């Protein structure tokens, strides 16, 4: 596209994907002038900004930093129509995440700006975290830790009684809703534990999967003592698991969600937890983030394990994302086909 020496790049990182990681990765791809900008996430939550979602509220800062720049590499930068209008030199945006939800793709196309993303950068981390949350919920690990380490109480020994003891993964029927990059890794790990893995994903047609393919979601729910969600959030999957679906689970089932909060009807889940239809839930994502102070989830005690959207939080994820993004910038600068481009 252009001579590498003339490329000006803005590395709009944050407190996870550090601007310095992006700069270092770019140095392995091309010679360029890099300006670094640090956005507030995750110390400041993301949210909707103008017409985009899951972005840092930093349009003015981004516009100032992009003056004269051809390339933006970011994770949370709000690439809105206003930003694009104000930055006529911008030709390439690379988002360091699995989907560019923080970019107005229609406006980018009108401004002749290519938009790339970094698929798969957190699949291993999220899969590991999913299995960790599942084990935490099944074996009451956080609850026992809290009693002993925080309160100095041996009351956690109650979880060794038959009535209150947990479930083990070996021979346990576990249903996976979705079999993409994360779900397929979770399936492999659960099979190694000896779980009876079942998979529902109408969009995946692999000849071989780890586990038993189930033709309908209802059938999966009826047969699973644990379900874990791995579907992408779309208009079709929003609210995929609601009151009707939770009622199909065997009484006392466990629900795990490290995908996207709105896949699951939170109110229906709270109802099911209070009634005992669901015995435990482990959640890393929520309908509203941060979880509001009045959420019913906070009143469910040891029936829930809650973490603040940490599934992709590993140093390797930040390093992989920076490397994937830098490789795209290198391809663009050399005039080569882009690997993960949407516009």
Secondary structure, DSSP 8 states (H G I E B T S, - for coil): ---GGG-EEEEEE-SSS-HHHHHHHHHTT---EEEEEE--TTTS--EEETTEEEE-S-HHHHHHHTTT-SEEEESS--B-HHHHHH-TT--EEEESSSS-TTB-HHHHHHTT-EEE--TTTTHHHHHHHHHHHHHHHHHTHHHHHIIIIIT--GGGGGGGSTTT----STT-EEEEE--SHHHHHHHHHHHHHT-EEEEE-TT---S--SSEE-S-HHHHHHH-SEEEE-----TTTTT-B-HHHHHHS-TTEEEEE-S-GGGB-HHHHHHHHHHTSEEEEEES--SSSS--TT-GGGGSGGGEEE-SS-TT--HHHHHHHHHHHHHHHHHHHHT---SSB--
